[in-house]
Amino acid sequence: MYYKAGNIELNSTTHIVLRDGEAVSLTPLEFAMLEYLMRHPNRVCKRADVIDIVWGQRFRYDTGTIDVHLNALRRKLGFARTHPIETVRGAGLILHTDDSPPPHVLTIRPFITDWLHSHSGDFESKGLVPQMQLDPFVSEITMSPDALRTMLDGILAALLPSASPGSIRVSSQLRLHTFSLTLAINDTVNELRIPIYGDTPAS
């Protein structure tokens, strides 16, 4: 996927970053941080979310880690301290740009709640009781709501005909930057793996 912010261009497929058309050498962590911010332009990204996505949950309380890499990233890209990557005190980071169209950032819990509600008639006819247990460390993914709804509908259509009374459970887990969403009807389990950044298609 391609992103642009002012004179900075990022290609998540080739892992190439250009500044004024010239390649910039970034570490994997610097690249991941820049990609995350460019995927969420003109909105505050919480520091804890950036750390979880880029470094993993084990660094959540290492408050100095993000600043060291952020300062190096700003220096390599020729950014000033407050623009275009601004540190919003007490809130997080924001990448200012008028160039990047906002991606589909989908908030998981309300989406799944609405999806379950939209199929309440199907569940009742089969004697199924919806249950939801989502990973508290993942609140958003970048994905088209229509695409995710189509995939979930497809899984449900495959599982529902042979379902017996019981429960339909939706759960999730975070594994190495992949958000795993699981639908289970009784003993039948189906897992949908969704990258939480990058352009790898869901499987």
Backbone as CSV, one residue per row, in Angstrom:
resi,resn,N_x,N_y,N_z,CA_x,CA_y,CA_z,C_x,C_y,C_z
1,MET,0.840,-1.183,0.000,0.000,0.000,0.000,0.887,1.249,0.000
2,TYR,0.425,2.299,-0.634,1.210,3.522,-0.803,0.605,4.642,0.032
3,TYR,1.473,5.379,0.747,1.042,6.522,1.563,1.927,7.723,1.223
4,LYS,1.354,8.909,1.336,2.106,10.130,1.081,1.735,11.172,2.119
5,ALA,2.752,11.845,2.648,2.555,12.932,3.605,3.547,14.028,3.254
6,GLY,3.066,15.083,2.591,3.966,16.148,2.178,4.994,15.615,1.205
7,ASN,6.291,15.772,1.556,7.362,15.303,0.676,7.817,13.885,0.986
8,ILE,7.080,13.193,1.868,7.437,11.836,2.281,6.489,10.835,1.632
9,GLU,7.074,9.792,1.017,6.295,8.722,0.420,6.716,7.401,1.049
10,LEU,5.742,6.530,1.310,6.026,5.236,1.931,5.289,4.150,1.174
11,ASN,6.027,3.095,0.835,5.450,1.933,0.168,5.586,0.744,1.116
12,SER,4.462,0.268,1.651,4.521,-0.806,2.649,4.816,-2.162,2.023
13,THR,4.684,-2.284,0.711,4.997,-3.547,0.041,6.498,-3.707,-0.154
14,THR,7.136,-2.642,-0.621,8.583,-2.699,-0.881,9.416,-2.223,0.298
15,HIS,8.742,-1.656,1.318,9.428,-1.083,2.487,10.400,0.027,2.086
16,ILE,9.992,0.811,1.098,10.804,1.943,0.644,10.166,3.241,1.118
17,VAL,10.989,4.123,1.669,10.548,5.452,2.080,11.350,6.470,1.286
18,LEU,10.660,7.422,0.687,11.314,8.466,-0.092,11.082,9.822,0.541
19,ARG,12.128,10.645,0.541,12.022,12.043,0.965,12.456,12.904,-0.214
20,ASP,11.524,13.670,-0.762,11.789,14.459,-1.970,12.327,13.575,-3.089
21,GLY,11.805,12.339,-3.174,12.206,11.427,-4.233,13.462,10.632,-3.958
22,GLU,14.144,10.922,-2.834,15.368,10.216,-2.476,15.081,9.202,-1.374
23,ALA,15.671,7.986,-1.503,15.442,6.934,-0.528,16.000,7.312,0.846
24,VAL,15.260,6.973,1.886,15.672,7.216,3.271,15.835,5.861,3.953
25,SER,16.961,5.671,4.629,17.226,4.402,5.311,16.653,4.462,6.727
26,LEU,15.659,3.620,6.991,15.033,3.562,8.313,15.220,2.171,8.899
27,THR,15.306,2.103,10.215,15.319,0.811,10.882,13.921,0.213,10.787
28,PRO,13.780,-1.102,11.002,12.438,-1.708,10.974,11.464,-1.048,11.950
29,LEU,11.939,-0.657,13.130,11.065,-0.019,14.112,10.653,1.377,13.649
30,GLU,11.591,2.131,13.086,11.270,3.463,12.579,10.264,3.370,11.433
31,PHE,10.468,2.379,10.551,9.545,2.194,9.435,8.149,1.856,9.940
32,ALA,8.083,0.934,10.914,6.782,0.520,11.452,6.068,1.687,12.121
33,MET,6.818,2.532,12.837,6.209,3.695,13.484,5.673,4.671,12.448
34,LEU,6.482,4.955,11.420,6.050,5.891,10.379,4.838,5.334,9.640
35,GLU,4.854,4.050,9.323,3.731,3.442,8.608,2.447,3.549,9.429
36,TYR,2.542,3.274,10.716,1.355,3.353,11.579,0.795,4.773,11.592
37,LEU,1.670,5.768,11.733,1.208,7.159,11.762,0.636,7.588,10.412
38,MET,1.244,7.107,9.318,0.746,7.486,7.993,-0.577,6.800,7.675
39,ARG,-0.834,5.674,8.325,-2.116,4.999,8.151,-3.230,5.672,8.946
40,HIS,-2.855,6.519,9.890,-3.836,7.226,10.719,-3.568,8.731,10.664
41,PRO,-3.613,9.332,9.470,-3.243,10.742,9.348,-4.256,11.665,10.016
42,ASN,-3.732,12.787,10.536,-4.570,13.863,11.078,-5.453,13.413,12.237
43,ARG,-4.993,12.422,12.979,-5.724,12.002,14.175,-4.712,11.607,15.238
44,VAL,-5.088,11.797,16.495,-4.182,11.485,17.596,-4.088,9.974,17.762
45,CYS,-2.859,9.468,17.733,-2.598,8.046,17.983,-2.039,7.921,19.400
46,LYS,-2.703,7.161,20.231,-2.254,7.014,21.611,-0.877,6.371,21.660
47,ARG,-0.041,6.873,22.568,1.311,6.335,22.690,1.283,4.837,22.986
48,ALA,0.370,4.418,23.871,0.293,2.999,24.236,-0.056,2.151,23.018
49,ASP,-0.923,2.666,22.128,-1.283,1.920,20.926,-0.098,1.801,19.977
50,VAL,0.651,2.911,19.818,1.832,2.885,18.950,2.847,1.873,19.467
51,ILE,3.080,1.890,20.784,4.044,0.957,21.379,3.571,-0.478,21.205
52,ASP,2.273,-0.738,21.448,1.749,-2.099,21.304,1.896,-2.617,19.884
53,ILE,1.590,-1.761,18.899,1.635,-2.181,17.505,3.066,-2.370,17.016
54,VAL,3.944,-1.441,17.366,5.307,-1.447,16.828,6.242,-2.345,17.625
55,TRP,6.173,-2.240,18.962,7.096,-3.006,19.800,6.477,-4.226,20.462
56,GLY,5.183,-4.208,20.637,4.525,-5.283,21.374,4.229,-4.856,22.800
57,GLN,3.331,-5.583,23.438,2.835,-5.177,24.748,3.912,-5.146,25.828
58,ARG,4.995,-5.897,25.647,6.006,-5.966,26.690,6.687,-4.618,26.914
59,PHE,6.610,-3.693,25.948,7.243,-2.390,26.089,6.247,-1.300,26.450
60,ARG,5.027,-1.699,26.829,3.977,-0.705,27.081,4.411,0.335,28.112
61,TYR,5.149,-0.077,29.111,5.505,0.849,30.186,6.917,1.420,30.053
62,ASP,7.557,1.161,28.914,8.873,1.728,28.656,8.672,3.072,27.963
63,THR,8.481,4.130,28.758,8.073,5.427,28.208,9.151,6.104,27.382
64,GLY,10.431,5.737,27.586,11.501,6.395,26.845,11.743,5.811,25.472
65,THR,11.332,4.553,25.250,11.618,3.861,23.999,11.063,4.599,22.792
66,ILE,9.826,4.998,22.867,9.180,5.624,21.714,9.826,6.967,21.380
67,ASP,10.262,7.720,22.394,10.852,9.036,22.161,12.191,8.938,21.444
68,VAL,13.004,7.947,21.815,14.304,7.765,21.172,14.127,7.511,19.675
69,HIS,13.246,6.583,19.330,13.033,6.239,17.928,12.295,7.342,17.186
70,LEU,11.399,8.035,17.879,10.674,9.135,17.238,11.621,10.268,16.867
71,ASN,12.543,10.600,17.761,13.507,11.662,17.479,14.409,11.286,16.305
72,ALA,14.818,10.005,16.242,15.648,9.540,15.125,14.860,9.593,13.820
73,LEU,13.598,9.219,13.879,12.743,9.243,12.685,12.562,10.671,12.188
74,ARG,12.277,11.593,13.100,12.119,12.998,12.714,13.394,13.536,12.061
75,ARG,14.527,13.184,12.626,15.804,13.682,12.112,16.054,13.172,10.697
76,LYS,15.817,11.876,10.460,16.058,11.285,9.143,15.119,11.851,8.087
77,LEU,13.894,12.204,8.508,12.914,12.714,7.552,12.959,14.228,7.418
78,GLY,13.809,14.881,8.232,13.919,16.334,8.170,12.727,17.042,8.764
79,PHE,12.045,16.381,9.711,10.877,16.974,10.353,11.297,17.841,11.527
80,ALA,10.554,18.925,11.726,10.720,19.705,12.948,10.093,18.931,14.103
81,ARG,10.349,19.385,15.322,9.881,18.646,16.493,8.354,18.587,16.579
82,THR,7.673,19.614,16.109,6.220,19.650,16.247,5.468,19.493,14.922
83,HIS,6.185,19.394,13.818,5.484,19.276,12.551,6.341,18.515,11.551
84,PRO,5.775,17.575,10.791,4.375,17.202,10.826,4.000,16.151,11.862
85,ILE,4.999,15.485,12.519,4.651,14.559,13.599,4.683,15.328,14.912
86,GLU,3.521,15.597,15.444,3.411,16.400,16.665,3.180,15.498,17.870
87,THR,3.893,15.792,18.955,3.628,15.128,20.231,2.566,15.935,20.970
88,VAL,1.412,15.330,21.188,0.322,15.996,21.895,0.409,15.576,23.346
89,ARG,0.802,16.495,24.197,1.062,16.183,25.596,-0.150,15.543,26.264
90,GLY,0.081,14.382,26.878,-0.982,13.688,27.587,-1.941,12.922,26.688
91,ALA,-1.729,12.967,25.352,-2.661,12.306,24.441,-1.955,11.305,23.525
92,GLY,-0.911,11.743,22.822,-0.222,10.839,21.913,0.474,11.566,20.791
93,LEU,0.479,10.994,19.601,1.163,11.540,18.442,0.161,11.764,17.328
94,ILE,0.422,12.785,16.510,-0.431,13.034,15.359,0.433,13.419,14.167
95,LEU,0.170,12.789,13.026,0.859,13.123,11.781,-0.054,14.041,10.979
96,HIS,0.386,15.291,10.799,-0.414,16.276,10.068,-0.145,16.151,8.577
97,THR,-1.200,15.969,7.809,-1.075,15.941,6.356,-2.432,16.156,5.724
98,ASP,-2.426,16.852,4.613,-3.651,17.017,3.839,-3.621,16.147,2.592
99,ASP,-2.542,15.340,2.465,-2.356,14.565,1.241,-2.965,13.173,1.304
100,SER,-2.958,12.565,2.508,-3.349,11.162,2.612,-4.836,11.014,2.870
101,PRO,-5.541,10.265,2.024,-6.954,10.016,2.333,-7.059,9.131,3.566
102,PRO,-8.029,9.389,4.432,-8.140,8.581,5.647,-8.490,7.135,5.306
103,PRO,-7.777,6.152,5.895,-8.093,4.758,5.637,-9.351,4.345,6.415
104,HIS,-9.846,3.159,6.123,-10.964,2.627,6.886,-10.421,2.122,8.218
105,VAL,-10.585,2.898,9.277,-10.177,2.461,10.606,-11.435,1.974,11.318
106,LEU,-11.469,0.700,11.592,-12.668,0.060,12.088,-12.514,-0.248,13.567
107,THR,-13.438,0.243,14.393,-13.432,-0.051,15.820,-14.151,-1.377,16.038
108,ILE,-13.416,-2.346,16.554,-13.861,-3.730,16.566,-15.131,-3.983,17.393
109,ARG,-15.134,-3.578,18.656,-16.226,-3.982,19.550,-17.610,-3.532,19.050
110,PRO,-17.807,-2.252,18.732,-19.138,-1.877,18.235,-19.484,-2.525,16.903
111,PHE,-18.463,-2.756,16.059,-18.729,-3.407,14.774,-19.261,-4.812,14.992
112,ILE,-18.578,-5.599,15.835,-19.013,-6.981,16.083,-20.370,-6.996,16.777
113,THR,-20.594,-6.057,17.701,-21.887,-5.973,18.381,-23.010,-5.754,17.371
114,ASP,-22.798,-4.814,16.446,-23.803,-4.536,15.413,-23.996,-5.741,14.497
115,TRP,-22.891,-6.411,14.160,-22.984,-7.568,13.278,-23.780,-8.696,13.932
116,LEU,-23.509,-8.960,15.202,-24.264,-9.992,15.913,-25.749,-9.629,15.982
117,HIS,-26.022,-8.350,16.259,-27.413,-7.897,16.359,-28.141,-8.060,15.016
118,SER,-27.423,-7.807,13.909,-28.053,-7.903,12.590,-28.446,-9.343,12.249
119,HIS,-27.847,-10.323,12.934,-28.162,-11.731,12.682,-28.939,-12.361,13.830
120,SER,-29.524,-11.537,14.684,-30.220,-12.061,15.871,-31.331,-13.037,15.483
121,GLY,-32.036,-12.768,14.369,-33.099,-13.675,13.922,-32.557,-15.038,13.544
122,ASP,-31.402,-15.065,12.857,-30.773,-16.336,12.483,-30.389,-17.135,13.721
123,PHE,-29.840,-16.436,14.725,-29.400,-17.118,15.937,-30.594,-17.689,16.701
124,GLU,-31.649,-16.889,16.817,-32.836,-17.338,17.546,-33.461,-18.568,16.889
125,SER,-33.493,-18.591,15.565,-34.103,-19.723,14.861,-33.334,-21.020,15.091
126,LYS,-32.042,-20.902,15.413,-31.208,-22.079,15.656,-30.984,-22.338,17.147
127,GLY,-31.571,-21.495,17.994,-31.384,-21.660,19.436,-29.985,-21.316,19.895
128,LEU,-29.343,-20.354,19.209,-27.976,-19.955,19.539,-27.976,-18.667,20.360
129,VAL,-27.097,-18.616,21.339,-26.962,-17.431,22.188,-25.607,-16.788,21.909
130,PRO,-25.588,-15.549,21.387,-24.305,-14.896,21.071,-23.483,-14.563,22.317
131,GLN,-22.191,-14.779,22.227,-21.249,-14.403,23.279,-20.079,-13.703,22.612
132,MET,-19.507,-12.707,23.278,-18.398,-11.948,22.695,-17.305,-11.778,23.738
133,GLN,-16.086,-12.163,23.385,-14.931,-12.002,24.270,-13.762,-11.525,23.422
134,LEU,-13.580,-10.196,23.355,-12.562,-9.623,22.485,-11.326,-9.229,23.280
135,ASP,-10.164,-9.399,22.646,-8.882,-9.055,23.247,-8.874,-7.574,23.618
136,PRO,-8.646,-7.241,24.885,-8.712,-5.822,25.288,-7.593,-4.966,24.719
137,PHE,-6.529,-5.576,24.176,-5.403,-4.789,23.687,-5.568,-4.364,22.226
138,VAL,-6.605,-4.842,21.560,-6.843,-4.471,20.177,-8.213,-3.819,20.095
139,SER,-8.246,-2.555,19.743,-9.532,-1.864,19.644,-9.864,-1.484,18.214
140,GLU,-8.833,-1.380,17.353,-9.055,-0.947,15.981,-8.242,-1.796,15.004
141,ILE,-8.784,-1.938,13.798,-8.018,-2.500,12.687,-8.289,-1.626,11.472
142,THR,-7.385,-1.653,10.516,-7.592,-0.908,9.281,-8.091,-1.876,8.224
143,MET,-9.379,-1.758,7.951,-10.009,-2.681,7.014,-11.364,-2.116,6.622
144,SER,-11.789,-2.379,5.414,-13.100,-1.945,4.965,-14.176,-2.673,5.762
145,PRO,-15.122,-1.935,6.357,-16.212,-2.587,7.091,-16.999,-3.553,6.216
146,ASP,-17.207,-3.189,4.940,-17.950,-4.066,4.036,-17.210,-5.377,3.795
147,ALA,-15.869,-5.288,3.679,-15.078,-6.498,3.438,-15.140,-7.429,4.640
148,LEU,-15.004,-6.873,5.847,-15.042,-7.714,7.044,-16.437,-8.311,7.227
149,ARG,-17.471,-7.509,6.972,-18.844,-8.010,7.107,-19.096,-9.157,6.121
150,THR,-18.586,-9.017,4.900,-18.752,-10.072,3.898,-18.069,-11.363,4.338
151,MET,-16.857,-11.249,4.908,-16.135,-12.441,5.362,-16.851,-13.115,6.522
152,LEU,-17.325,-12.306,7.490,-18.038,-12.880,8.625,-19.351,-13.517,8.180
153,ASP,-20.045,-12.865,7.261,-21.301,-13.433,6.741,-21.038,-14.764,6.049
154,GLY,-19.917,-14.845,5.322,-19.572,-16.079,4.633,-19.306,-17.222,5.608
155,ILE,-18.576,-16.909,6.679,-18.296,-17.929,7.696,-19.601,-18.379,8.349
156,LEU,-20.449,-17.421,8.692,-21.712,-17.747,9.342,-22.592,-18.599,8.432
157,ALA,-22.638,-18.248,7.155,-23.457,-19.002,6.206,-22.999,-20.458,6.106
158,ALA,-21.689,-20.687,6.265,-21.156,-22.045,6.194,-21.435,-22.828,7.480
159,LEU,-21.417,-22.140,8.626,-21.566,-22.822,9.909,-23.021,-23.000,10.341
160,LEU,-23.869,-22.061,9.946,-25.230,-22.011,10.484,-26.112,-23.211,10.124
161,PRO,-26.103,-23.715,8.879,-27.040,-24.792,8.526,-26.949,-26.027,9.419
162,SER,-25.752,-26.387,9.857,-25.588,-27.602,10.672,-25.504,-27.305,12.160
163,ALA,-25.753,-26.053,12.558,-25.633,-25.678,13.970,-26.769,-26.259,14.790
164,SER,-26.443,-26.692,16.001,-27.452,-27.152,16.949,-27.549,-26.132,18.076
165,PRO,-28.638,-26.131,18.844,-28.788,-25.135,19.917,-27.568,-25.096,20.835
166,GLY,-27.188,-23.913,21.208,-26.011,-23.721,22.062,-25.588,-22.270,21.998
167,SER,-24.303,-22.030,21.771,-23.805,-20.653,21.745,-23.008,-20.401,20.470
168,ILE,-23.021,-19.143,20.057,-22.097,-18.689,19.022,-21.170,-17.698,19.710
169,ARG,-19.879,-17.985,19.673,-18.914,-17.184,20.425,-17.966,-16.483,19.462
170,VAL,-17.785,-15.182,19.680,-16.817,-14.411,18.911,-15.706,-14.005,19.863
171,SER,-14.486,-14.417,19.572,-13.346,-14.075,20.420,-12.200,-13.596,19.547
172,SER,-11.171,-13.031,20.170,-10.050,-12.509,19.397,-8.751,-12.668,20.160
173,GLN,-7.668,-12.552,19.411,-6.339,-12.665,19.997,-5.354,-11.908,19.118
174,LEU,-4.314,-11.369,19.731,-3.273,-10.667,18.981,-2.042,-11.539,18.904
175,ARG,-1.610,-11.836,17.660,-0.412,-12.654,17.471,0.503,-11.989,16.462
176,LEU,1.637,-11.476,16.915,2.660,-10.939,16.015,2.081,-9.999,14.963
177,HIS,1.404,-8.962,15.423,0.840,-7.933,14.550,-0.318,-8.432,13.688
178,THR,-0.855,-9.599,14.015,-2.033,-10.116,13.323,-3.172,-10.251,14.314
179,PHE,-4.305,-9.689,13.962,-5.492,-9.763,14.799,-6.280,-10.987,14.374
180,SER,-6.459,-11.932,15.283,-7.144,-13.174,14.983,-8.559,-13.116,15.557
181,LEU,-9.553,-13.205,14.670,-10.954,-13.144,15.063,-11.555,-14.527,14.856
182,THR,-12.098,-15.115,15.933,-12.592,-16.488,15.891,-14.098,-16.537,16.095
183,LEU,-14.779,-17.272,15.213,-16.201,-17.549,15.369,-16.354,-19.025,15.682
184,ALA,-17.019,-19.318,16.779,-17.214,-20.710,17.174,-18.688,-20.967,17.446
185,ILE,-19.261,-21.955,16.758,-20.622,-22.398,17.027,-20.519,-23.812,17.572
186,ASN,-20.877,-23.957,18.851,-20.712,-25.220,19.556,-19.250,-25.674,19.423
187,ASP,-18.993,-26.796,18.762,-17.608,-27.286,18.657,-16.966,-26.950,17.319
188,THR,-17.669,-26.206,16.475,-17.127,-25.853,15.166,-16.480,-24.477,15.232
189,VAL,-15.184,-24.415,14.930,-14.411,-23.182,15.081,-13.895,-22.727,13.715
190,ASN,-13.996,-21.424,13.462,-13.456,-20.853,12.235,-12.708,-19.580,12.594
191,GLU,-11.477,-19.448,12.105,-10.617,-18.323,12.478,-10.324,-17.441,11.273
192,LEU,-10.408,-16.148,11.504,-10.117,-15.155,10.467,-8.934,-14.320,10.944
193,ARG,-7.826,-14.331,10.192,-6.627,-13.585,10.586,-6.519,-12.297,9.782
194,ILE,-6.425,-11.182,10.503,-6.440,-9.867,9.869,-5.180,-9.102,10.264
195,PRO,-4.316,-8.744,9.311,-3.154,-7.913,9.648,-3.610,-6.577,10.209
196,ILE,-2.971,-6.107,11.272,-3.386,-4.838,11.854,-2.570,-3.669,11.322
197,TYR,-1.556,-3.948,10.483,-0.976,-2.904,9.648,-0.304,-3.578,8.469
198,GLY,-0.079,-2.803,7.411,0.454,-3.376,6.184,-0.680,-3.681,5.229
199,ASP,-0.365,-4.277,4.102,-1.381,-4.486,3.085,-1.591,-5.940,2.761
200,THR,-1.174,-6.842,3.664,-1.400,-8.262,3.443,-2.889,-8.549,3.578
201,PRO,-3.506,-9.225,2.605,-4.934,-9.472,2.696,-5.284,-10.401,3.851
202,ALA,-6.492,-10.266,4.373,-6.946,-11.131,5.451,-7.098,-12.539,4.931
203,SER,-6.929,-13.518,5.830,-7.049,-14.917,5.431,-7.947,-15.664,6.395
